[in-house]
Amino acid sequence: MKLDTLSHAELFEEISDLAKEQGVASQDVWNELVSEVLESHLALGELDKDMDLENLRTILSNMWTQYEREASAEMDAEPQDKDNTESTEQLF
């Protein structure tokens, strides 16, 4: 699989999912994750070493703010205190 089938959006989604799993909370760690994912796809032959990988790395690194907004919105949407005894929802 070459980059023409791996869109920026697909790569961003993959990196975002990994970042959520790992609890990424800084742009430095995000940038490291971007590099790791690109290197992984390169090693698997899913990206071509002749491509402009630095530009791709820059684009994905700059998507940190988008990830941060989306992750923050998801956190705000989740129930904060499942052990709250005053909750109207009963847990079994």
C-alpha positions as CSV (number, residue, x, y, z in Angstrom):
1,M,0.0,0.0,0.0
2,K,1.5,3.4,-1.0
3,L,0.6,6.9,0.3
4,D,-2.0,7.4,-2.5
5,T,-4.1,4.9,-0.5
6,L,-3.0,6.3,2.9
7,S,-4.5,9.8,3.1
8,H,-3.5,12.4,5.6
9,A,-6.8,11.9,7.3
10,E,-6.2,8.2,7.7
11,L,-2.8,8.7,9.1
12,F,-4.1,11.4,11.5
13,E,-6.9,9.0,12.6
14,E,-4.3,6.3,13.3
15,I,-2.0,8.6,15.2
16,S,-5.0,10.1,17.1
17,D,-6.2,6.7,18.2
18,L,-2.7,5.7,19.4
19,A,-2.3,9.1,21.2
20,K,-5.6,8.6,23.1
21,E,-4.5,5.0,24.1
22,Q,-1.2,6.3,25.3
23,G,-2.5,9.4,27.0
24,V,-0.5,11.8,24.9
25,A,-0.8,15.3,26.5
26,S,2.0,17.3,24.8
27,Q,3.0,18.3,21.3
28,D,6.5,16.9,21.8
29,V,5.1,13.4,22.5
30,W,2.6,13.9,19.6
31,N,5.5,14.7,17.3
32,E,7.4,11.5,18.4
33,L,4.3,9.5,17.7
34,V,4.0,11.0,14.3
35,S,7.6,10.0,13.5
36,E,7.1,6.5,14.9
37,V,3.9,5.9,12.8
38,L,5.6,7.2,9.6
39,E,8.7,5.1,10.2
40,S,6.5,2.1,10.8
41,H,4.6,2.6,7.5
42,L,7.9,3.1,5.7
43,A,9.4,-0.1,7.2
44,L,6.2,-2.0,6.1
45,G,6.6,-0.6,2.6
46,E,3.3,1.3,2.9
47,L,5.2,4.6,2.3
48,D,7.9,5.2,-0.2
49,K,11.3,6.6,1.0
50,D,11.3,8.8,-2.2
51,M,8.2,10.6,-1.0
52,D,8.3,14.0,0.7
53,L,8.1,12.4,4.1
54,E,9.4,15.6,5.8
55,N,6.4,17.6,4.5
56,L,4.1,14.8,5.5
57,R,5.7,14.8,9.0
58,T,5.3,18.6,9.2
59,I,1.6,18.4,8.2
60,L,0.8,15.7,10.7
61,S,2.8,17.4,13.5
62,N,0.9,20.6,12.9
63,M,-2.4,18.6,13.4
64,W,-1.6,18.5,17.1
65,T,-4.1,21.3,17.8
66,Q,-6.8,19.5,16.0
67,Y,-6.1,16.3,18.0
68,E,-6.0,18.4,21.2
69,R,-9.4,19.9,20.4
70,E,-11.0,16.6,19.5
71,A,-9.6,14.8,22.6
72,S,-10.8,17.6,24.8
73,A,-14.3,17.5,23.3
74,E,-14.4,13.8,23.9
75,M,-13.3,14.2,27.5
76,D,-16.0,16.8,28.1
77,A,-18.6,14.5,26.6
78,E,-17.8,11.6,28.9
79,P,-19.4,11.2,32.3
80,Q,-16.9,12.5,34.8
81,D,-17.9,10.7,38.0
82,K,-19.4,7.2,37.6
83,D,-19.2,6.6,41.4
84,N,-21.3,9.7,42.2
85,T,-24.0,8.3,44.5
86,E,-26.3,11.3,43.7
87,S,-26.4,10.3,40.1
88,T,-29.8,9.4,38.6
89,E,-28.2,6.5,36.8
90,Q,-27.9,3.3,38.7
91,L,-24.8,1.2,38.1
92,F,-24.9,-2.6,38.6
